[in-house]
Amino acid sequence: MAPFLVTKQHRRFAEFADAVRRHRYIGACYGAPGIGKTLSARTYAAADDCDDWFARGHLKGAVLPYTVLASRTVLWTPYVTTTPRELENEIGNLIGQIETSIEHTYDPDSDPELAWDTGDQPTNRVELLIIDEADRLRTSGLEQLRDHFDRHDIGLILIGMPGFERRLARYPQLYSRIGFVHQYRPLDPEDVHPVLGYYWQYIGQTLDPARETDTDAILTIIRITGGNFRLIERLMTQVLRVMNINQLNDITPDVIEAARETLVVGT
């Protein structure tokens, strides 16, 4: 997997998230699958560090990572079968535990376990809640999120597929609270080059857009993937496989087309 690269689309998402977090609005983000919505959200929320913190025993002395402390953001993904009660319990527990740990960071003499057990948790330490795959939620789940938003001073971002923003418009009480709508788009052509540069480097080569073979390969990849980050990753995995099987050294349009034939690529 290619390392995370700060692309134009990620910067736009970060600006959108900053605005929602600062103004405490509800924001809706939508875009096609595989273009990087979840990756941007996880990076913004430092979700990997947060998951590791929970895994290491967050209530047993593990120090809250600085990235989580700085982001003040919680990312949560509902299950397909999540009920409103489960939604409220999981979100409440997650936010409460992180807020308690942030408070303990500022006041080491406080007792996080005691605060959690007594329900005397600090509030407003978490400033933004991001719900990924929000289009999984039914009307009652969305209404529960609206109720949570109304009761807490926190920004809320709902991430879904294209059309999700139109679905939200059918719920006036929710839609009237949406201050920002952001469309997450595929990679811009100038952002494709750094991503592909990783794969060229992985096989011991250097991507050179001035070289005709590399230019043709780049154009072929853009044509096939349309800038879809996940599809680029899948395609390049198969490119490397084709090259290894045939003992090839160069990434050429023919190699890319051969790799494309092994994938199911939607329209």
Secondary structure, DSSP 8 states (H G I E B T S, - for coil): -------HHHHHHHHHHHHHHHHT-EEEEE--TTSSHHHHHHHHHTHHHHHHHHHTTTTTT----HHHHHH-EEEE---TT--HHHHHHHHHHHHHHHHHHHHHHH-TTS-HHHHHHHT----SS--EEEETTGGGS-HHHHHHHHHHHHHSS-EEEEEE-TTHHHHHTT-HHHHTTEEEEEE-----HHHHHHHHHHHHHHTT----TTSHHHHHHHHHHHHHHTT-HHHHHHHHHHHHHHHHHHT--S--HHHHHHHHTTS----
